Amino acid sequence: MVNAARPSRADYYKVLADTLPANALVVTSLGNASYLWAAMHHAPENFYIEDAMGLALPLALGLAIAQPARPVVVVEGDGAVLMHLGALVTVGAVAPDNLTVLLIQNGVHAASGGQALTNAALDLAELARSTGIARATNVATPQAFASAIGSAPAGHGAQVLVLSTEPDVEVVRPPIALDPVLTKHRFMAAIGAPRYIPTMFGGGRLESE
């Protein structure tokens, strides 16, 4: 839940950058979730979402299923997860052991200008637990985040950490152009995914076929 004195997103990102496994894949939602992470820890294994609010979690879930040997971390916002709550429910049902969900709870729709959520104090960890995600915890400090991330043994489903965070509506300038097509191709090359070749009138094939 949102508390009175909150750390910044950058405070949590510093911990994430220091603790991230070398083979991890990171999906970040639109706005500063992507811009700041690119500024602090740009890597080909990062997938930056642009202009698709609430779709970072579904993408990360698919990656976790397709890449079971690699840790997958997704940074999603409180407003975005409430827009697509079915994604959280599906995570609870599928229960991928290699997925860590970081929910930034700042109480606002930061990417669209800072409009307040209808229920900014909602206990998102309790909400996640109600969907079947047992490893769901509210986190109020970077120190608690460092202790919590990756703390549970494998075989216990996804982990959800709700990070109480100060709103950051001022846009951070990323060090690279976050072009969706370039992001896709760079990420596909990093994970060794074959290129999809479309054909006329629908259909298509993978490059390796």
C-alpha positions as CSV (number, residue, x, y, z in Angstrom):
1,M,0.0,0.0,0.0
2,V,1.1,3.6,-0.6
3,N,2.8,5.1,2.5
4,A,3.4,8.7,3.5
5,A,7.1,9.0,2.8
6,R,8.0,7.0,-0.3
7,P,11.2,6.3,-2.1
8,S,11.7,7.2,-5.7
9,R,11.5,4.8,-8.7
10,A,15.2,5.3,-9.1
11,D,15.9,4.1,-5.6
12,Y,14.3,0.7,-6.4
13,Y,15.9,0.5,-9.9
14,K,19.3,0.9,-8.3
15,V,18.6,-2.3,-6.2
16,L,17.2,-4.1,-9.2
17,A,20.3,-3.2,-11.3
18,D,22.6,-4.5,-8.6
19,T,20.7,-7.8,-8.0
20,L,19.5,-8.7,-11.5
21,P,20.8,-12.1,-12.7
22,A,23.0,-11.9,-15.8
23,N,20.6,-14.0,-17.9
24,A,17.4,-12.1,-16.8
25,L,14.9,-10.6,-19.2
26,V,13.3,-7.3,-18.2
27,V,10.0,-5.9,-19.5
28,T,9.1,-2.3,-18.5
29,S,5.8,-0.5,-19.0
30,L,5.4,2.8,-20.8
31,G,6.7,6.2,-19.7
32,N,9.4,6.5,-17.0
33,A,9.2,2.8,-16.2
34,S,11.0,2.3,-19.5
35,Y,12.8,5.7,-19.8
36,L,14.5,5.5,-16.4
37,W,15.4,1.9,-16.7
38,A,17.0,2.5,-20.1
39,A,18.9,5.4,-18.6
40,M,20.2,3.3,-15.7
41,H,20.6,-0.2,-17.1
42,H,20.2,-0.3,-20.9
43,A,20.7,-3.8,-22.3
44,P,19.5,-5.8,-25.4
45,E,17.6,-8.1,-22.9
46,N,15.3,-5.2,-22.0
47,F,11.9,-4.9,-23.7
48,Y,10.6,-1.3,-23.4
49,I,6.8,-1.0,-23.9
50,E,5.6,2.1,-25.7
51,D,2.0,3.4,-25.9
52,A,0.4,0.2,-24.6
53,M,-0.7,0.7,-21.1
54,G,-1.3,-2.5,-19.1
55,L,0.3,-4.8,-21.6
56,A,3.8,-5.2,-20.0
57,L,2.5,-8.0,-17.7
58,P,0.9,-10.1,-20.5
59,L,4.1,-9.9,-22.5
60,A,6.2,-10.9,-19.6
61,L,4.0,-13.8,-18.8
62,G,4.4,-15.1,-22.3
63,L,8.2,-14.7,-22.1
64,A,8.3,-16.5,-18.8
65,I,6.4,-19.4,-20.4
66,A,8.5,-19.4,-23.5
67,Q,11.9,-19.0,-21.7
68,P,11.5,-21.1,-18.6
69,A,15.3,-21.3,-17.9
70,R,15.6,-17.5,-17.7
71,P,14.4,-15.2,-14.9
72,V,11.8,-12.6,-16.2
73,V,11.2,-9.4,-14.4
74,V,8.4,-7.0,-15.4
75,V,7.8,-3.5,-14.1
76,E,4.1,-2.5,-14.3
77,G,2.2,0.4,-12.8
78,D,-0.7,0.3,-10.4
79,G,-3.1,2.0,-12.8
80,A,-2.0,-0.2,-15.6
81,V,-2.5,-3.5,-13.8
82,L,-6.0,-2.3,-12.7
83,M,-6.8,-1.6,-16.4
84,H,-6.0,-5.2,-17.3
85,L,-6.6,-7.1,-14.1
86,G,-7.2,-10.3,-16.1
87,A,-3.5,-10.5,-16.7
88,L,-2.8,-10.8,-13.0
89,V,-5.4,-13.4,-12.6
90,T,-3.8,-15.4,-15.4
91,V,-0.4,-15.1,-13.7
92,G,-2.0,-16.7,-10.6
93,A,-3.5,-19.5,-12.7
94,V,-0.3,-20.3,-14.7
95,A,2.1,-19.7,-11.8
96,P,5.4,-19.5,-13.7
97,D,8.3,-19.9,-11.2
98,N,10.6,-17.6,-13.1
99,L,8.4,-14.5,-13.2
100,T,8.9,-11.6,-10.8
101,V,6.3,-8.8,-11.1
102,L,7.2,-5.3,-9.7
103,L,4.1,-3.2,-9.3
104,I,5.0,0.5,-9.0
105,Q,2.3,1.8,-6.6
106,N,2.5,5.6,-6.8
107,G,-1.2,6.2,-6.7
108,V,-1.4,8.0,-10.0
109,H,-1.5,7.4,-13.8
110,A,2.0,8.9,-14.2
111,A,2.4,8.2,-17.9
112,S,-0.7,10.2,-18.8
113,G,0.0,13.2,-16.6
114,G,-0.4,12.2,-13.0
115,Q,-4.2,11.7,-12.7
116,A,-5.1,10.1,-9.3
117,L,-6.3,6.5,-9.2
118,T,-9.8,6.0,-8.0
119,N,-8.5,4.0,-5.1
120,A,-4.8,4.9,-4.6
121,A,-4.6,3.0,-1.2
122,L,-5.7,-0.3,-2.6
123,D,-3.7,-3.2,-1.1
124,L,-2.4,-4.7,-4.4
125,A,-0.4,-7.4,-2.6
126,E,-3.7,-8.7,-1.1
127,L,-5.3,-8.4,-4.4
128,A,-2.5,-10.5,-6.0
129,R,-2.9,-13.1,-3.3
130,S,-6.6,-13.4,-4.0
131,T,-5.7,-14.4,-7.6
132,G,-3.6,-17.3,-6.3
133,I,-0.2,-15.6,-6.2
134,A,1.0,-16.6,-2.7
135,R,4.3,-14.7,-3.0
136,A,2.9,-11.2,-3.0
137,T,4.3,-8.6,-0.7
138,N,4.0,-4.9,-0.1
139,V,7.4,-3.2,0.0
140,A,8.0,0.3,1.4
141,T,11.8,0.7,1.2
142,P,14.7,-0.2,-1.1
143,Q,16.3,-2.2,1.7
144,A,13.1,-4.3,2.0
145,F,13.1,-4.7,-1.7
146,A,16.6,-6.0,-1.7
147,S,15.7,-8.6,0.9
148,A,12.5,-9.6,-0.8
149,I,13.5,-10.0,-4.4
150,G,14.3,-13.6,-5.3
151,S,14.0,-14.6,-1.6
152,A,11.7,-17.6,-2.1
153,P,12.9,-20.9,-3.5
154,A,11.9,-22.1,-7.0
155,G,8.7,-24.0,-7.4
156,H,6.4,-21.6,-5.6
157,G,4.9,-19.7,-8.6
158,A,5.3,-16.1,-9.6
159,Q,6.5,-13.4,-7.2
160,V,4.7,-10.0,-6.9
161,L,6.4,-7.1,-5.1
162,V,4.3,-4.0,-4.7
163,L,6.8,-1.1,-4.5
164,S,5.4,2.0,-2.7
165,T,6.8,4.8,-4.7
166,E,6.8,8.6,-5.1
167,P,5.1,9.7,-8.3
168,D,7.5,10.7,-11.1
169,V,5.5,12.6,-13.7
170,E,8.4,14.6,-15.0
171,V,9.6,12.7,-18.1
172,V,13.1,11.2,-18.0
173,R,15.0,11.4,-21.3
174,P,16.2,7.9,-22.3
175,P,19.7,7.5,-23.7
176,I,18.4,5.8,-26.9
177,A,15.4,6.2,-29.1
178,L,12.8,3.7,-27.8
179,D,11.4,2.8,-31.2
180,P,9.1,-0.2,-30.8
181,V,10.4,-2.0,-34.0
182,L,14.0,-1.5,-33.1
183,T,13.3,-2.7,-29.5
184,K,11.5,-5.8,-30.9
185,H,14.4,-6.8,-33.2
186,R,17.1,-6.1,-30.7
187,F,15.3,-8.1,-28.1
188,M,14.6,-11.0,-30.5
189,A,18.3,-11.1,-31.4
190,A,19.2,-11.1,-27.7
191,I,17.0,-14.2,-26.9
192,G,17.7,-16.0,-30.1
193,A,14.1,-15.8,-31.4
194,P,13.6,-16.5,-35.1
195,R,12.3,-13.7,-37.2
196,Y,8.6,-14.0,-38.3
197,I,8.2,-13.6,-42.1
198,P,4.7,-12.5,-43.1
199,T,3.1,-13.6,-46.3
200,M,0.6,-12.0,-48.6
201,F,-3.1,-12.6,-47.6
202,G,-2.3,-13.5,-44.0
203,G,-0.3,-16.3,-42.5
204,G,3.5,-16.4,-42.4
205,R,6.3,-18.5,-41.2
206,L,9.4,-18.4,-38.9
207,E,12.7,-17.7,-40.5
208,S,14.1,-21.1,-39.5
209,E,11.3,-23.0,-41.1
